[in-house]
């Protein structure tokens, strides 16, 4: 089992910034890719960004140039730096971990609200 705990969600004004954190524990040696997904009210959960154990990153087109995913393997933590936030970034953000044998784990989610 892998446990994921997110933090950092908040209310922020348009144009502002937030950094989300996701701490992993448990059988973390099995984890390959970690990532962030989000789900807005009435919409499906969507990919935001992922990062492999080797540091290869992937971003949704809607966040490229504004969001940065990073990973501290020593701390078993993945981060999402979100800059130039827009109201359409409002969602519950979920941390995700995928093991080398393709088992998925999810965190409980953290709310990000972008509003003036």
For each residue, the residues with C-beta under 8 A, 3 or more apart:
1: 26 27 105
2: 24 25 26 27 28 30 31 97 99 105
3: 24 25 26 105
4: 22 23 24 95 96 97 105 106 107
5: 22 23 25 95 107 108
6: 9 20 21 22 93 94 95 107 108 109 110
7: 20 21 22 23 110
8: 18 19 20 21 110
9: 6 18 20 92 93 110 111 112
10: 18 112 113
11: 113 115
12: 16 17 18 85 112 113 114
13: 16 85 114 115 116
14: 85 86 87 114 115 116
15: 84 85
16: 12 13 85 114
17: 12 81 82 83 84 85
18: 8 9 10 12 82 85 112
19: 8 79 80 81 82
20: 6 7 8 9 36 79 80 82 93 95 110 112
21: 6 7 8 77 78 79
22: 4 5 6 7 34 36 77 78 79 80 95 107
23: 4 5 7 75 76 77
24: 2 3 4 28 31 34 76 77 78 97
25: 2 3 5 28 76
26: 1 2 3
27: 1 2 30 31 99
28: 2 24 25 31 76
29:
30: 2 27 99 100 101 103
31: 2 24 27 28 34 53 97 98 99 100
32: 52 53 98 99 100
33: 50 51 52 53 97 98
34: 22 24 31 50 51 71 78 95 96 97 98
35: 47 48 49 50 51 58 69 78 95 96 97 98
36: 20 22 48 49 50 69 78 80 93 94 95 96
37: 45 46 47 48 93 94 96
38: 45 46 48 89 91 92 93 94 112
39: 43 44 45 46 91 92 94 109
40: 43 88 90 91 92
41:
42:
43: 39 40 46 91
44: 39
45: 37 38 39 94
46: 37 38 39 43 60
47: 35 37 50 58 60
48: 35 36 37 38 59 60 63 67 69 80 93
49: 35 36 57 58 59 60 63 67 68 69 80
50: 33 34 35 36 47 57 58 69 96
51: 33 34 35 55 56 57 58 69 70 71 78
52: 32 33 55 56 57
53: 31 32 33 71 73
54:
55: 51 52 71
56: 51 52
57: 49 50 51 52 69
58: 35 47 49 50 51
59: 48 49 63 64 67 69
60: 46 47 48 49 63 64
61: 64
62: 88
63: 48 49 59 60 66 67 82 89
64: 59 60 61 67
65:
66: 63 82 83 84 85
67: 48 49 59 63 64 80 81 82 83
68: 49 80 81 83
69: 35 36 48 49 50 51 57 59 78 79 80 81
70: 51 78 79 81
71: 34 51 53 55 77 78 79
72: 75 76 77 78 79
73: 53 76
74:
75: 23 72
76: 23 24 25 28 72 73
77: 21 22 23 24 71 72
78: 21 22 24 34 35 36 51 69 70 71 72 95
79: 19 20 21 22 69 70 71 72
80: 19 20 22 36 48 49 67 68 69 93
81: 17 19 67 68 69 70
82: 17 18 19 20 63 66 67 85 89 112
83: 17 66 67 68
84: 15 17 66
85: 12 13 14 15 16 17 18 66 82 89 112 114
86: 14 89 114
87: 14 90 114 115
88: 40 62 114
89: 38 63 82 85 86 112 114
90: 40 87 112 113 114 115
91: 38 39 40 43 112
92: 9 38 39 40 109 110 111 112
93: 6 9 20 36 37 38 48 80 109 110 111 112
94: 6 36 37 38 39 45 106 107 108 109
95: 4 5 6 20 22 34 35 36 78 106 107
96: 4 34 35 36 37 50 104 105 106 107
97: 2 4 24 31 33 34 35 104 105
98: 31 32 33 34 35 102 103 104 105
99: 2 27 30 31 32 102 103 105
100: 30 31 32
101: 30
102: 98 99
103: 30 98 99
104: 96 97 98
105: 1 2 3 4 96 97 98 99
106: 4 94 95 96
107: 4 5 6 22 94 95 96 110
108: 5 6 94
109: 6 39 92 93 94
110: 6 7 8 9 20 92 93 107
111: 9 92 93
112: 9 10 12 18 20 38 82 85 89 90 91 92 93
113: 10 11 12 90
114: 12 13 14 16 85 86 87 88 89 90
115: 11 13 14 87 90
116: 13 14
